[in-house]
Amino acid sequence: MDVKDLMSNAKNLTDDEFEQKLNDLVRNNYRYSNLNEGNKKIVLDLVKKYKSYLRKGIGISSTNLRNESYRLYQNRLKLGLTQEDLDDIKEILGELRS
């Protein structure tokens, strides 16, 4: 299952099923295997923040995506993020864009 499949089925899933599929997607998708557990937790926390929008099939707005990317960039040293990690996180969130 990829992000597009998940988003198209989001309205038909319960909250628990939706959250479980999101977790599985981020944790087990081969495209995100280079992210360590700490980085995956950051992504899951961001996704959880916008879960109500995603659940309705709306997605994350470009403005929110830009703001979250900026916050991550500002705190990259404190969070231990490399530029590659930032690019991967931005790509994941970009797939959830409305």
N, C-alpha and C positions, 0 to 999 in steps of 0.2 A: 504494500500500500504506500502510495506517495501522498504528498500534501494535497494535490488536486483532488484525489479520490476522497481523502478525509474531509476536505471542505465541502465537497458535493454531497456527502452523506451526513454532514454535521447536524442537520435539522432532524434526522431520523434516529439519532443516537441519544441515549440517556446521558446525563452529565458524567456519570461514572465511566461509561463506555467511551465517551469522547475524550475524557482526561486520560484514560488508559491507552487509547490509541495514539494520542499525542505523545505520551511518555515513551511508548514503544517506538514511535517514529523517530524521535530525537535520540533515543538510547541505542537503537539497533540498526538504523539506516546506515548503509556502507558509506554514503557520501559524507557523513558526519563522524566517521570513526576516528578522525585525527583529533577531535575535541576530547580533552580529558574529562573526568567526572565533575570537576569543579566548573568547567566551562559549560557542560551539559546542564548542570544545575542552574547556572545563570540563564541559559536559554529557556529552561522549563519555568523558572520564576517569571520571566518576561511573558511567556506564552500564557501562564496562569493569570497574569495581570490583565490580559486582553481576552480571556476565555469567553466572557459573555458576548463579546462582539463576534468572535470566531464561531461560537456555537450558533449564532443567528445567520452565519454565512456572510457576514459583512466584511470581515478582515480588518487588518491594521491599516490605518490611514498613513499616507506618505509623510504627513507632518509628525505623527507619533513615531513612525519609524526613524525619521531623521533625528528627533529628540532623544530617542533611546540610544541610537548610534552615537550621538554626541556625548551622552552621559557615560556610556561605556568607554569611549575614547578618553574622556577626562579622567576616569578612574582606572584606566588600563594598568597602571603600575601597581596600584593598591590591590587590584583583582588578579594580577599576574597574567594579563592577556598579552599575547604577541599580536603583531599586525595580521598574521595569518588567521589567528583565532577570531579577531575582530571581523575580518572579511567573511569568515565562515558563519559567524553569528548573524552578520548583516544579511548574508544570503538566505539563511533559514528564515529570518523575519521577513525578508523580501518576498519569499514564497507565500507568506501569509497576508500579504498586502491586499487591500481591497481594490 
